[in-house]
Amino acid sequence: MRSYGAVLSVPGMRAVFGAHAVSMLGTIGAQVALSILVFERTGSPLLSALVLACSFLPYAVGGVLLSSVADRFPARRVLVGCDLLSAACVAAMLVPGMPVAGLLGLLLGTGLIAPLFAGARAASLAHLLPADLFPIGRSLLRAISQVAVLSGFALGGIAVALVGANWLLALDAVSFVASAVLIGAGTPYTPAGERKSNTVRDSWSGLQLLFANRKLRYLILLTWVAPAFSSVPDGLAVAYTGQVGVAAAAAGVLFTGYAVGSVLGELVVARFPPSARRRLVVPLLLTSQLPAIAFLAEPSVPVAAVLLAMAGAGYAFNQGVDPLILQAVEPSYRGRLFTVQTSGLMAIQGVSIALAGVVGSFLAPNLTIGAAGILGTATILLIARQALTTEQPRPVRQVL
């Protein structure tokens, strides 16, 4: 792709994206390994499911309390430090006799670190890439993430069977170290922001300033709410296969459909000029929600997979929204902004999937998914109207 090639030609970008691919594959493989390891030790499906919950929930805490770290220190130092801390947490999981509570606690630790890494990385992209390439750079990150999800979950179970859960965890620790080396040796230096108070107070004040900006507030909400509704089918994929009378293993087809659609959407939309990406925001938002309504007709699994691929393609709306977000915030607050955006996204998706499971206990899965499509369409249209029509304010800054 010509647009992705332009991003990768910028000095340091190959190291950034290579590190992202390595650490993502390692992390997803480790989630599979840890889920299996916990289940083998306890025989409890609940404790095994807590592995995924512990992967989501700490994002909210880390994003709120520690977001200023991404602005207070040079991005490269933050990124390398986060990678090494994550490697240490995963390596500690390999200590013989580590209790399940300890494993989950260490996983919570990596979850606290992850949003700081994501925020610092996005802020460094904004610093190193020209403004017109920034949304393409974030698009490439998302595409790599989806490919890693496909590969990691598809191959994770096989890898555990071949080498064992402990070896897969060890490989995850190595992947974090490799990511740190790539970033430390291959990316340019970016300066630190001003340190005005302690980390938590600075994070909280930055959060208040970001959300005091009305347009920015609605833009961030848009990037949270759309995937929150479109993730409902993920939470009910296994239940839906039961409803239509096929094996639970067919749920993998549904997961794959959404991920493949997301990658294709990113690849196609990245080729459009910035003005076209801006005009496509609302159509892509609708594409992310409307296919879920068709689940009211209880489609077969292959048709459902196509519908989810269409919904995944709509996630490329971010390529039109990212430039608007970047324009609304000063460089000194970008780390906090992207940390909060990432942590909020992960947290709201986790809550959405959990709520889908609760509602799906009372309604048929297809009705729950269809209702989410209807409610999601109405909600994002209301938010998009505010986000895209509100006059662009001055970038947020600290008032002294």
Summary of the structure (lengths in Angstrom):
residues: 400
radius of gyration: 20.4
end to end distance: 45.4
largest distance: 63.1
contacts: 1497
relative contact order: 0.16
helix: 82%
strand: 0%
